[in-house]
């Protein structure tokens, strides 16, 4: 039986599909892209900017009055918004520009529930190359296309496969040494650690049980908002590295996500490895 989409999720998926078609065309002609460099390892392409414009235009047309938090254009809309879209039009830009098919569109919807509190209510991560639409709505569950998702059921660290984001040229120096200490502790005790270059997809794959967990420092809200909801709705835990469930979408985030059996173990390992910092 086909899964019935809510009106909001229908809008989100249609928007992602439209932007995805354009990105896929550019990806197939990646050598022709005009690329400007914002900084070492931090690229923005014309495809990225066009995708963001498409997403903003489509969402604004169907949901006028909603605010935006977007990777390239930043914040827009009323400051006292009730609803806000959080958008990364192309997560995994470096992969995209090198012809690596591991990149995605990430769209999340945030609702204000009080003067000081908000919640993520809808999220999707779409990989156009694989035609995989990961999506979730609060209280409804997480899905891959029409299949319900559950996080993995592995209980032993030695069997676990984790994902992370390795520091690169623009990573602040204070995160490099702690990261190496975490790797030194984890690597002898797990099945493997992967760095695929898209936090949004890493979280989506954690929700799908392909990874048993994920951690990364200094993520922007648009990198992880949709993925946070995906993992939670798939039965997993997503917290800050301090172990807090509540996360502000107004600043950088240090994320730990995993299935219920391994989250505490992964979090504990990270805390011990960084306790001296």
VEXDRENTI-511457 format. One line per 10 residues: number of its first residue (from 0); their letters; for each residue y negated, x, z negated of C-alpha. Coordinates in nm, 2 decimals. Layout:
N
NUM = a = Y:X:Z | ...
// end
This chain:
277
0 = xxxxxxxxxx = 0.00:0.00:0.00 | -0.34:0.13:0.09 | -0.57:0.21:-0.20 | -0.87:-0.02:-0.22 | -1.19:0.18:-0.23 | -1.49:0.06:-0.43 | -1.82:0.01:-0.23 | -1.96:0.33:-0.38 | -1.65:0.54:-0.29 | -1.65:0.39:0.06
10 = xxxxxxxxxx = -2.01:0.51:0.10 | -1.92:0.85:-0.03 | -1.62:0.90:0.19 | -1.79:0.78:0.50 | -2.07:1.02:0.43 | -1.84:1.31:0.38 | -1.64:1.23:0.69 | -1.96:1.22:0.90 | -2.09:1.55:0.76 | -1.74:1.70:0.78
20 = xxxxxxxxxx = -1.71:1.63:1.16 | -2.03:1.82:1.22 | -1.93:2.11:1.00 | -1.59:2.13:1.17 | -1.75:2.16:1.51 | -1.97:2.45:1.38 | -1.67:2.61:1.20 | -1.48:2.62:1.54 | -1.78:2.81:1.68 | -1.86:3.01:1.38
30 = xxxxxxxxxx = -1.96:3.32:1.57 | -2.25:3.13:1.73 | -2.40:3.01:1.40 | -2.75:3.12:1.31 | -2.73:3.28:0.96 | -3.00:3.37:0.72 | -2.93:3.57:0.41 | -3.06:3.45:0.08 | -2.91:3.75:-0.10 | -2.60:3.97:-0.09
40 = xxxxxxxxxx = -2.29:3.75:-0.07 | -2.50:3.44:-0.08 | -2.54:3.30:0.27 | -2.69:2.98:0.40 | -2.62:2.87:0.76 | -2.77:2.62:0.99 | -2.45:2.42:0.95 | -2.50:2.41:0.57 | -2.86:2.28:0.60 | -2.76:2.02:0.87
50 = xxxxxxxxxx = -2.48:1.90:0.65 | -2.70:1.85:0.35 | -2.96:1.66:0.57 | -2.68:1.43:0.70 | -2.55:1.36:0.35 | -2.89:1.29:0.21 | -2.98:1.06:0.50 | -2.66:0.86:0.48 | -2.66:0.82:0.10 | -3.03:0.73:0.09
60 = xxxxxxxxxx = -2.99:0.47:0.36 | -2.71:0.29:0.17 | -2.82:0.36:-0.19 | -3.20:0.37:-0.17 | -3.37:0.48:-0.50 | -3.09:0.71:-0.62 | -3.20:1.06:-0.71 | -3.05:1.38:-0.58 | -2.95:1.72:-0.71 | -2.85:1.93:-0.40
70 = xxxxxxxxxx = -2.77:2.30:-0.35 | -3.02:2.38:-0.09 | -3.31:2.13:-0.15 | -3.28:2.10:-0.53 | -3.40:1.79:-0.71 | -3.56:1.48:-0.55 | -3.63:1.13:-0.65 | -3.76:0.98:-0.98 | -3.74:1.19:-1.29 | -3.63:0.88:-1.49
80 = xxxxxxxxxx = -3.34:0.80:-1.25 | -3.06:0.57:-1.34 | -2.82:0.71:-1.07 | -2.81:1.06:-0.92 | -2.61:1.22:-0.64 | -2.50:1.58:-0.71 | -2.42:1.74:-0.37 | -2.29:2.07:-0.24 | -2.28:2.02:0.14 | -2.06:2.33:0.19
90 = xxxxxxxxxx = -1.88:2.49:-0.10 | -1.72:2.81:0.02 | -2.00:2.92:0.26 | -1.88:3.28:0.28 | -1.53:3.16:0.37 | -1.68:2.93:0.64 | -1.89:3.21:0.79 | -1.58:3.44:0.80 | -1.36:3.18:0.96 | -1.15:3.12:0.65
100 = xxxxxxxxxx = -1.05:2.75:0.63 | -1.10:2.72:0.26 | -1.43:2.53:0.22 | -1.53:2.17:0.13 | -1.80:1.91:0.08 | -1.85:1.80:-0.28 | -2.03:1.48:-0.38 | -2.05:1.34:-0.73 | -2.24:1.04:-0.87 | -2.40:1.06:-1.21
110 = xxxxxxxxxx = -2.51:0.76:-1.42 | -2.76:0.77:-1.70 | -2.62:0.59:-2.01 | -2.90:0.67:-2.26 | -3.22:0.86:-2.28 | -3.03:1.18:-2.36 | -2.68:1.12:-2.21 | -2.53:1.09:-1.86 | -2.18:1.06:-1.73 | -2.00:1.14:-1.40
120 = xxxxxxxxxx = -1.86:0.82:-1.26 | -1.75:0.91:-0.90 | -1.66:1.23:-0.73 | -1.50:1.36:-0.41 | -1.41:1.70:-0.26 | -1.34:1.69:0.11 | -1.18:1.97:0.31 | -1.23:1.88:0.68 | -1.00:2.15:0.81 | -0.70:2.01:0.63
130 = xxxxxxxxxx = -0.83:1.65:0.63 | -0.78:1.63:0.26 | -1.00:1.39:0.07 | -0.97:1.44:-0.31 | -1.15:1.16:-0.49 | -1.18:1.00:-0.83 | -1.37:0.73:-1.01 | -1.40:0.71:-1.39 | -1.13:0.50:-1.54 | -0.96:0.44:-1.20
140 = xxxxxxxxxx = -0.77:0.77:-1.15 | -0.77:1.06:-0.91 | -0.63:1.06:-0.55 | -0.56:1.28:-0.25 | -0.62:1.05:0.05 | -0.41:0.75:-0.07 | -0.18:0.94:-0.31 | -0.24:0.93:-0.68 | -0.28:1.27:-0.84 | -0.15:1.41:-1.17
150 = xxxxxxxxxx = -0.21:1.76:-1.31 | 0.10:1.98:-1.34 | 0.34:1.96:-1.63 | 0.40:2.33:-1.68 | 0.40:2.43:-2.04 | 0.46:2.81:-2.04 | 0.19:3.06:-1.95 | 0.44:3.29:-1.78 | 0.51:3.01:-1.52 | 0.14:2.92:-1.47
160 = xxxxxxxxxx = -0.07:2.98:-1.16 | -0.44:2.99:-1.24 | -0.75:3.01:-1.02 | -1.09:3.17:-1.08 | -1.40:3.30:-0.92 | -1.42:3.68:-0.91 | -1.77:3.82:-0.98 | -1.95:3.94:-0.67 | -2.28:4.12:-0.58 | -2.52:3.86:-0.73
170 = xxxxxxxxxx = -2.31:3.78:-1.04 | -2.52:3.86:-1.35 | -2.40:4.18:-1.52 | -2.32:4.01:-1.85 | -2.04:3.82:-1.69 | -1.86:4.11:-1.51 | -1.71:4.29:-1.81 | -1.59:3.98:-1.99 | -1.42:3.87:-1.67 | -1.24:4.20:-1.64
180 = xxxxxxxxxx = -1.12:4.17:-2.00 | -0.99:3.82:-1.94 | -0.80:3.94:-1.63 | -0.65:4.23:-1.82 | -0.52:3.99:-2.09 | -0.40:3.72:-1.86 | -0.24:3.90:-1.57 | 0.07:4.04:-1.75 | 0.14:3.69:-1.90 | 0.11:3.45:-1.61
190 = xxxxxxxxxx = 0.27:3.38:-1.27 | -0.04:3.47:-1.08 | -0.42:3.44:-1.05 | -0.59:3.33:-0.73 | -0.94:3.36:-0.60 | -0.99:3.14:-0.29 | -1.36:3.12:-0.29 | -1.44:2.75:-0.35 | -1.48:2.62:-0.70 | -1.48:2.26:-0.58
200 = xxxxxxxxxx = -1.14:2.30:-0.42 | -1.00:2.51:-0.71 | -1.07:2.21:-0.94 | -0.94:1.96:-0.68 | -0.62:2.17:-0.65 | -0.59:2.18:-1.03 | -0.61:1.80:-1.03 | -0.34:1.80:-0.77 | -0.11:2.02:-0.97 | -0.12:2.31:-0.72
210 = xxxxxxxxxx = -0.30:2.52:-0.98 | -0.22:2.49:-1.35 | -0.57:2.57:-1.45 | -0.91:2.72:-1.35 | -1.19:2.90:-1.52 | -1.52:3.04:-1.40 | -1.86:3.15:-1.54 | -2.20:3.05:-1.43 | -2.12:2.76:-1.19 | -2.39:2.54:-1.07
220 = xxxxxxxxxx = -2.35:2.16:-1.12 | -2.30:2.09:-0.75 | -2.01:2.34:-0.75 | -1.81:2.16:-1.01 | -1.94:1.80:-1.09 | -1.69:1.62:-0.86 | -1.41:1.86:-0.96 | -1.47:1.80:-1.33 | -1.41:1.43:-1.28 | -1.11:1.49:-1.06
230 = xxxxxxxxxx = -0.93:1.70:-1.32 | -1.00:1.45:-1.60 | -0.89:1.15:-1.40 | -0.57:1.33:-1.30 | -0.49:1.37:-1.67 | -0.62:1.72:-1.73 | -0.88:1.87:-1.96 | -1.21:2.02:-1.85 | -1.44:2.18:-2.11 | -1.70:2.45:-2.14
240 = xxxxxxxxxx = -1.57:2.80:-2.24 | -1.70:2.71:-2.59 | -1.45:2.42:-2.58 | -1.71:2.14:-2.55 | -1.63:1.82:-2.35 | -1.99:1.73:-2.29 | -2.16:1.92:-2.01 | -2.52:1.90:-1.90 | -2.57:1.88:-1.52 | -2.91:2.05:-1.57
250 = xxxxxxxxxx = -2.80:2.41:-1.61 | -2.53:2.66:-1.52 | -2.18:2.58:-1.65 | -1.90:2.80:-1.78 | -1.58:2.60:-1.71 | -1.22:2.59:-1.83 | -0.99:2.33:-1.67 | -0.61:2.29:-1.71 | -0.33:2.06:-1.77 | -0.30:1.93:-2.13
260 = xxxxxxxxxx = -0.02:2.17:-2.22 | -0.21:2.49:-2.11 | -0.57:2.42:-2.16 | -0.58:2.53:-2.52 | -0.38:2.84:-2.44 | -0.61:2.94:-2.15 | -0.92:2.86:-2.36 | -0.79:3.07:-2.65 | -0.72:3.36:-2.43 | -1.07:3.35:-2.28
270 = xxxxxxx = -1.23:3.32:-2.62 | -1.03:3.62:-2.76 | -1.11:3.83:-2.45 | -1.48:3.76:-2.48 | -1.52:3.75:-2.86 | -1.71:4.08:-2.87 | -1.98:3.97:-2.63
// end
